[in-house]
């Protein structure tokens, strides 16, 4: 990560400070640690790096390389946390790579990466040293923890509303109000309910099912002399049922293998 010297505290947008505080709580960091890291990286240049989190810390030279003046080394640090392009792509420490350069995603990545460094090194100071450029970097960040950071109301210019979805920035002022579900028309529903309540229940004959009574009667009317079995779906059911049939007893139902309780006499014999 890139390193910057201390500067006079500037007013940080309140919504950004809330995101940083949430990241502190998620990882169990001391309160204000992520805000201190941001200050170490960009000083008070909130308007520059929060308005456009993709900006690099150092300008490209004639050969296209970006050189950090304080180290004389190539640096691809960008955004409010000085994330290097190589680190963003392959962070290690079990950290998910940076999905986009949205502000919310950079906060997620920077806090996850610092947490991985702290876990591997065994202390916050050692983790900060690995995140930045050694012990001097870590001491500078820790020195900022006890200093109050003024905040100001969020503005669209300084801190656009963002979501942690790759490649998208959402202005909530353009979001339409939610569509409420349609309420039922009581003038139509109430009469319908009354009509349903007034309908008579299906007839019950001494506790017997009328359909079962019909099936039993039709089965009793069948005989082996019929050319085929009588089904309730037959259109010529009435003429078939008129054929005289032998008297059917309970014994026939129980012992005669040619009688089927649901289909009647087996006419294949």
Secondary structure by P-SEA (a helix, b strand, c coil): cccccccccccccaaaaaaaaaaaaaaccccaaaaaaaaaacccaaaaaaacccccccccccccccccccccccccccccccccccccccccccccccccccaaaaaaaaaaaaaaaaaaaccaaaaaaaacccaaaaaaaaaaccbbbbbcccccccccccccccccccccccccccccccccccccaaaaaaaaaacccccccccccaaaaaaaaaaaaccccccccccccccaaaaaaaccccccccccccccccccccccccccc
